């Protein structure tokens, strides 16, 4: 992709710069705005460089969108290949279809529930995130959602997957947060 992408990018930049320098301010198409409108086929081109930008836009925009769509579809197919066939063709019950998906529990819901839950909130929010509740909540949601998107959780019901991901992350985050560490903070 880089082998083809870099020459196209150089051609695009050169065309864009020359088209911006040659545009006529009397037409109301000034500089880069006029080139953008020709590139995205909003306005018709009126000289050679705008024609060149228009043709490049006509060729490149569908290619970029198609490349992105192809990447998303390929990633989806790869994740489906990793699931067992028993899970792929299992029929959901009407109750499973009608029940809305669960939400990741806010950290404030663990306060005053039990001693381990209170300990988790204390070390995760107050120690690892130095009492920044918003950052701790964001990192908690990232940890739970990343855990839920692993292959081990793919075969579980969405509610069971959420419950197990929260339980697993509460245990691991409690242990690492004692030392003032958060997995998301360390990754960033």
N, C-alpha and C positions, 0 to 999 in steps of 0.2 A: 504494500500500500504506500509506503514512504517513497519507494522508487518512482511511482507514478505521481504521487501527491505533491512532492516538492516542485517538479517542473511545472505542473499545472498552477500551483500557488504563485510561482515566479511570473508566469505568463499573466495570471489574473492581476497581480499587483502592478505590473508594468502597464497593462491595458487600462486599469483603473486610474493610475496616475496620469497617463497621457490623455485619457478621456476627460478627466477633471480639469486639466489645464486648457483644453481646447473648447470646452463648453461655452456657450454664448450667454452672458448674464441677461441680455435683452429678452431671451425666450422664457425667462423665469426658471431655467434649469441651471442653477449655479453649482459649479464645483462638484463635490462628492455627492451631494444630494441628487443632482441630475443623473450622475452615473449610477447611483443606487436605484433610481426609478427606472432607468433603462435596463439595468442588470436584472431586476426583479420583474421586468415586463409590465410595469405600471404605465410608463410613458413610452411612446414610440421613439426610436432613435432618429436623429436628424443629421448625423455626420459619421464618418468612417469609424472613429474610435468608440462612439456610442453603439454603433452596429456591432463592433467586435465585443464590447461588454455585454450587449444583449444576447449575442450568440453564445458567449461563455456562460451567461446565466441560464440560458435555455438548456445548455448541455450539463452544467455542473449541479444545479439545484436538485433536479431529480436524482442524479447520481448520489449526492450526499444523503438525501432522504432515503433512497433505496438501500444505501450501505448501512445506514442506521437501522432501518427496518430488518434488513438481513441479519445484522448482529443480534437484535432482540429475538428474532425467531430462532436463530441458531442456539442462543443461550437457553431458550425455553425448551427446545428439543433435547438438548444435552441434559437438562435437569430432569426431563421426563424419562430419559433412558436410564437414569440412575435409580429410579423407583422400581419396585418389584411389580410384576404384572398383576399380582393379586390386588394391589392397591389401585392400580390404574383403572381396572374394570369393575371395581366394587360399586354397587348401586347405593346411593344415599337414601335414607328414609325421608319421609315428608317432614318429620320433626327436625332432622338435621338441616333440611333446606330452609325451613321457616325460621329457625332460631338464628338471631343475629350474631355476628362474630363478637367475641369478647374484646374488651379493651385492656391495655396494659395498665395495671394498677398504679395510681400515683403513689409516690413515696410517703406522702402524708397519711395514707391509709394504713401504714404499718405502725404508726405511733400508737402506743398504749394498747396494742393487741396482745402481745405475749413478750416474754423476756427475750427470746431470740430475735423476734421482729424488731423490738426496740433497739437491741444491740446492733442489728443491721443498719437501721436508720442512723444511729449515732455514729458508727464508724464510717459509713458510706458518705453521709452528707457532711457531718461535722469534722471528721478527720481527713478523709480523702479529698473532699471538695471545699474544705475550709468554710463550711456553712453557706455556700452558694447553692441555694435550693434549686434554682432554675437550671444551672449547669448540671447538677446531680440528677435532676429529673430527665434532662435530655440524654445524658449518658446512660441512665438506667433504661430508657426506651430503646436506645441504640443496641445495648447489650442484649436485651430480651428479643428484639426483632432479628438480630443477627443469629442468635441461637435458634430461633424458630425456623429460619430458612436453611438449616443444615439438613443433610440427608437423614440423620437419625430421627428427626422430628417429622419427616415427610409423610410417614405412614399413619401418623396420629390424627385424631379428630382435631379440628381447629381449637376447640376449647381445652381439650386435654394437652395439646401442644403448648398453648399459652400457659396453662397451669404448671406444667413441668419445666418450661423455660424459665418462668419466674422463680420457681423453687431452686433450680440449678444455679441461676445467677445470684440469688440471695446468698446461697452458701459460698460460692466462689468469691463474690464481691465482699462478703463479710471477712473472709480470710485475708484477702489482699489489701482491703481497706484498713485493716489494723495497722499496717506499716505505712499508711498514707498513700497507697497506690490505687489507681483506677485504670482498668484495661483500656478504656477509651482515651483517657488523658495520656497514657503512655504511647498509644498508637498515633495520637495527633502530635 
